[in-house]
Amino acid sequence: MSRPQRLTFDEFRHRLAQLLDLPEESLLRDTRLLEDLALDSIGLLELAAQLEAEAISLPEDMAWDVKTVGDVYQLLGGPERYARG
């Protein structure tokens, strides 16, 4: 049995851009969710729900600690945990 391929940050960013309906170029590792993308607590919940729909889970105890796009990617485990769907 082969191991699933892991998403790179660019692949993750592409999927996130689709979910948020934003230009991919606007999503850098240091793009801030609140200040740059205007994702408040409701927006974060909606993002978590969209990720769940893609079979990607944010650990609940850590989800409120994310501040940037890079934080979300690392929280998901980066290339070590985030497998292609």
Backbone as a ProteinNet text record, in pm:
[ID]
protein_1_A
[PRIMARY]
MSRPQRLTFDEFRHRLAQLLDLPEESLLRDTRLLEDLALDSIGLLELAAQLEAEAISLPEDMAWDVKTVGDVYQLLGGPERYARG
[TERTIARY]
84.4	0	88.7	65.4	147.6	92	181.9	141.9	80	-21.8	-80.9	17.6	7.1	90.9	45.1	137.3	107.1	101.4	18.3	8.5	123.1	176.7	273.6	195.7	266.9	198.7	125.8	187	122.7	-6.2	-6.9	-128.7	-236	-193.8	-285.7	-342.8	-256	-297.1	-398.3	-377.1	-469.7	-608.2	-613.2	-742.1	-807.1	-727.4	-780.3	-835.5	-767.2	-815.1	-949.8	-966	-1094	-1203	-1172.3	-1271	-1312.6	-1217	-1244.4	-1282.7	-1277.1	-1306.2	-1219.3	-1088.9	-989.9	-881.2	-811.2	-697.8	-589	-537.1	-433.6	-314.5	-280.3	-165.6	-182.3	-305.5	-329.9	-308.1	-284.5	-267.9	-120.9	-49.8	89.8	95.1	208.1	220.4	192	231.5	213.3	86.3	-2	-130.1	-212.3	-252.9	-326.7	-474.9	-531.8	-671.4	-765.2	-741.9	-829.5	-802.5	-680.5	-648.6	-649.5	-595	-581.8	-701.6	-760.9	-871.1	-1006.6	-1006.3	-1129.5	-1207.5	-1135.6	-1200.9	-1210.8	-1329.2	-1351	-1384.8	-1436.1	-1465.7	-1569.9	-1667.7	-1767	-1700.1	-1613.8	-1540.8	-1453	-1389.6	-1308.4	-1394.1	-1511.7	-1603	-1647.1	-1675.4	-1714.4	-1599.6	-1478.5	-1362.1	-1344.4	-1357	-1344.7	-1450.5	-1573.6	-1680.8	-1648.3	-1594	-1557.2	-1444.2	-1347.9	-1238.8	-1291.6	-1385.8	-1447.2	-1516.2	-1582.7	-1650.1	-1550.3	-1424.5	-1317.8	-1243.9	-1300.9	-1241.8	-1109.1	-1100.3	-981.3	-1025.3	-970.7	-1012.4	-909.7	-957.7	-874.5	-893.2	-787.4	-803	-871.3	-984.6	-1065.1	-989.4	-904.5	-834.4	-729.3	-692.7	-590	-643.6	-764.4	-818	-823.9	-842.9	-854.7	-718.8	-611.7	-477.5	-418	-483.9	-428.5	-446	-341.3	-343.9	-317.9	-246.3	-207.4	-240.9	-232.6	-252.2	-147.9	-24.3	81.2	49.4	-14	-55.4	-155.1	-251	-350.6	-280.7	-189.2	-115.9	-36.6	32.1	109.8	19.8	-93.6	-188.1	-239.6	-258.1	-302.5	-188.2	-69.5	44.5	131.4	102.3	182.1	189.3	299.7	310	309.9	330	332.9	194.5	91.4	-41.1	-148	-131.6	-238.9	-233	-312.9	-310	-408.4	-379.9	-474.2	-600.3	-713.4	-844.3	-874.5
-118	0	124	214.9	335	443.7	529.7	641.8	749.8	820.4	927.5	1041.2	1106.8	1224.3	1336.3	1420.2	1532	1661.9	1752.1	1881	1971.4	2039.3	2144.6	2267.5	2369.3	2492.7	2552.8	2549.4	2606.2	2532.9	2401.2	2324.7	2356.6	2366.8	2404.8	2543.9	2636.8	2774.3	2778.3	2697.1	2690.5	2646.3	2541.8	2492.3	2594.8	2659.5	2761	2879.5	2920.6	3029.8	2995.7	2871.2	2827.8	2833.5	2786.4	2787	2928	3019.1	3155.7	3247.8	3195.3	3273	3398.7	3375.7	3483.4	3450.6	3552	3523.1	3449.2	3346.7	3265.9	3350.8	3451.4	3535.9	3615.1	3631.1	3707.2	3623.3	3493.9	3404.5	3363.2	3438.3	3407.4	3347.1	3289.8	3231	3331.8	3457.7	3558.1	3642	3602.6	3671.8	3647.5	3757.7	3748.9	3726.8	3631.3	3595.9	3709.6	3774.3	3881.5	4011.7	4059.2	4190.6	4195.3	4092	4094.5	4033.3	3929.4	3859.8	3889	3965.6	4001.2	3877.9	3771.6	3652.4	3667.9	3701.6	3710.4	3571.4	3561.8	3430.1	3355	3426.3	3362.4	3314.2	3396.3	3357.8	3236.4	3231	3113.2	2988.4	3001.4	2886.9	2841.2	2937.1	2902.6	2835.3	2885.7	2823.3	2681.3	2662.7	2528.4	2435.2	2485.4	2403.7	2368.1	2464.2	2436.6	2333.9	2346.2	2248.6	2110.4	2105.6	1978	1913.7	1995.4	1944.3	1882.8	1926	1870.6	1758.9	1714.2	1608.9	1652	1780	1834.4	1888.7	1837.3	1879.4	1969.6	2079.6	2164.9	2116.3	2086.6	2047.6	2160.1	2128.9	2231.4	2309.4	2242.5	2310.7	2409.1	2400.4	2488.1	2582.8	2561.7	2638.2	2787.9	2827.3	2970.1	3037.4	2960.6	3017	3056.9	3020.5	3051.9	3199.2	3258.8	3401.6	3425.4	3332.6	3352.1	3228.5	3244.4	3131.5	3023.2	3065.1	2969	2893.5	2960.3	2892.3	2781	2809.9	2708.4	2589.2	2616.1	2508.8	2425.2	2491.4	2418.4	2343.1	2403.2	2337.5	2208.9	2212.2	2092.3	1992.6	2031.8	1943.7	1966.4	2070.8	2097.6	1974.8	1953.1	1840.2	1706.7	1706.9	1580.1	1522.7	1609.4	1559	1586.3	1684.2	1728.7	1651.9	1547.8	1462.6	1511.4	1478.3	1510	1430.6	1495.5	1431.2	1335.6
0	0	0	-92.4	-99	-8.5	37.4	122.6	35.1	87.4	6.7	-13.1	-128.2	-152.2	-60.6	-21	67.5	-12.7	33.2	-34.2	5.3	-91.6	-64.6	-18.8	27.7	65.7	-53.8	-171.1	-290.2	-325.6	-311.9	-337.7	-233.1	-106.5	0.9	-25.6	-63.2	-89.8	-204.2	-306.6	-419.4	-371.8	-290.6	-239.8	-148	-64.8	25.7	-53.1	-157.6	-241.9	-303.6	-345.6	-400.5	-293.6	-173.5	-65	-25.5	-22.6	20.4	-95.4	-218.4	-338	-343.6	-327.7	-330	-431.7	-480.4	-568.4	-490.4	-550.9	-486.2	-442.2	-522.7	-493.8	-363.5	-318	-195.1	-69.5	-86.3	27.9	42.3	122.8	153.7	293.5	329	463.5	573.5	551.9	656.2	638.8	546.7	531.8	657.9	721.3	847.8	821	893.5	871.7	908.5	1020.9	1066.8	992.5	999.2	944.2	791.3	726.8	581.1	507.9	566.6	499.6	563.2	673	744.6	790.5	829.9	884.5	1035.6	1083.6	1227.5	1280.3	1400.9	1458.9	1375.6	1322.7	1235.8	1107.4	1051	930.4	952.7	1071.6	1104	1115	1174.9	1184.2	1046.1	959.5	822.6	748.9	768.6	706.1	756.8	888.8	945.9	886.6	869.4	811.3	665.9	590.5	452	444.7	535.2	538.5	575.7	671.4	708.8	588.7	506.7	387.7	290.2	298.8	215.3	289.1	401.3	484.4	546	583.7	648.7	783.3	890.7	1023.7	1089.7	1145.4	1230.5	1373.6	1446.4	1586.2	1663.6	1727	1792.7	1898.7	1975.7	2083.9	2033.7	1906.5	1852	1745.8	1699.8	1587.7	1616.4	1740.8	1772.8	1784.5	1781.4	1792	1657.8	1550	1418.2	1387	1335	1301.2	1152.8	1088.3	948.9	865.4	734.5	643.6	673.6	701.2	735.7	863.5	959.8	1083.7	1053.8	964.9	928.8	865.8	774.6	706	806.8	899.7	1000.1	1096.5	1132.9	1222.7	1160.9	1030.8	961	944	983.6	976.3	855.6	779.5	661.8	573.2	508.9	417.2	489.1	622.1	694.8	719.1	731	765.9	663	577.3	489.1	357.8	346	227.5	123.2	-1.5	-109.2	-87	-120.9	-105.7	-216.3
[MASK]
+++++++++++++++++++++++++++++++++++++++++++++++++++++++++++++++++++++++++++++++++++++

